[in-house]
Amino acid sequence: MAALTWLLIPLLAAIGAGLWGSWASRNRKTIEDGSELEGYMRFREAMEKSRSGG
């Protein structure tokens, strides 16, 4: 019975790793990058203005 317990530990670890991997690589369609991209574009424009104005 002790051998069965030692075999269950890696099995449960593999199942847990598989579940975590599928959760970590899930498709996140609810997150949009629109606001972040707009902020980045404003940052780039500000950097271009400061470079050409100096």
N, C-alpha and C positions, 0 to 999 in steps of 0.2 A: 504493500500500500504506500510506503514511503517513496518508492520509485515512481509511482504514478503521480504523486504530489510534485516531485522534482520535474517530471515531464510536463505537468500542467503549467508550471511557472513560465517557461519559454513560449508555450502555446498562447497563454493569456497575454504575454508581452507582444507577441506577433499580431494578435487580434487587435490589441490596443494601438499598436503602431499603424496598422492598416486603417483603423478608424480615424486616428489623428491625421494621417496622410490624406485621406479623402476629405476630411473637414478643412484642412489647411489649403488644399488645392481647389476648393469649391469655386464656382463662378459667382462673383459678387456683382450682380447686375444692378443692385439698388444704389451702389455708390457711383456717383457721377463726378467726373473730373472738371466739369465746366467752370466752377468757381475757382478752382486751383489754377487752371490754365489762364483764366482771365487775370488773376493776380500775378502770374508769371509774366504775362505779356505787359502788364503795367510796370513791373519791375524792369523788364528789358528796355522799355521805352524810357524810363527814368534814367537808366544807365547810359543809354545813347545820348540823351539830352545833356547829362552831366559831362560826358566825354567830349561832345562837340562844343559845349559852352565854355570849357576851360581853356 
